[in-house]
Amino acid sequence: MADITATDAPLALYCAGVRKAFGARVALDGVSLTVRRGEFVALLGPNGAGKTTLFQILSGLFVADAGRVTVLGSDMLGHDMGRVPVRALARLGIVFQQPAIDLDLPVLANLRFHADLHGLPRRVATQRIARLLDDFGLAARAHAPVRELSGGNRRKVELARALLHEPALLLLDEPTVGLDPASRAQLVGMARRLAAQAQAGVLWATHLVQEVEHAGRVIVLDRGTVRFDGTPAALRDAAGRDDVESAFLALTRAPAASVAASAAASANNPERSVPA
């Protein structure tokens, strides 16, 4: 199923003016972005760009100093992370950069435990678990301890767990760290396909340019600021480069002052120009 990029698709995530500082260090400086249901959006940025800080705010681990984050809508129409965090978090599926799964429990037990946490009836949980295990090619390993799985299969279990309660928004923070290229490509493809089928918006944070080539949209985050928001093709064209990697490098090497004035407009105008 193709990614949904139409402007009338329901909002899965709405961020407006999100700011976070740690003492004198500003990690996020007025970040605004959206993700719509069925849309696969890559959040691309070098190490230290602020991606992990943003994800910690989106997942409720940190509280923003300023700005708004809502799930399933904007302003008063969505679940505001600051006012009703429990409701907002209930509609999220999350795969963190660091593995967060019980290695000693079997695959099936890990998924059942997650289903219980979300209050899924056992019959519904059993059906969804069976479908996801089949989708990820893990049905034969359902009773194996997670510790016995390869790194790629462990990540598949985490992704299956994140999709189990049918979230509106799927947050994936550098989920392919430590995986070989073939496993990375497979995981990216599965996340895109399964999220589109479930009509979940996906925000995939990465510093690996090759992972964003087939994203519906690319958001470039650098030094706590959104530098670009648009399609991979628009990023190449705007930077005057032939490939996404060189366009990304050109953009993130640009002085911060040269893009500060246009950063706020990026979320509303994906075709805007960027410095070369």
Buried (B, 14 or more C-beta within 10 A) or exposed (E): EEBBBEEEBBBBBBBBBBBBBEEEEBBBBBBBBBBBBBBBBBBBBBEEBBBBBBBBBBBBEBEBBEBBBBBBBBEEEBBBBBEBBEBBBBBBBBBBBEBEBEEEBBBBBBBBEBBEEEEBEEEEBBEBBBBBBEBBEBBEBBEBBBEEBEBBBBBBBBBBBBBBBBBBBBBBBBBBBBBEEEBBBBBBEBBBBBBBEBBBBBBBBBBBBEBBEBBBBBBBBBBBBBBBBBBBEBBBBBBEBEBBBBBBBBBBEBEEEEBBEBBBEBBEEBEBEBBE
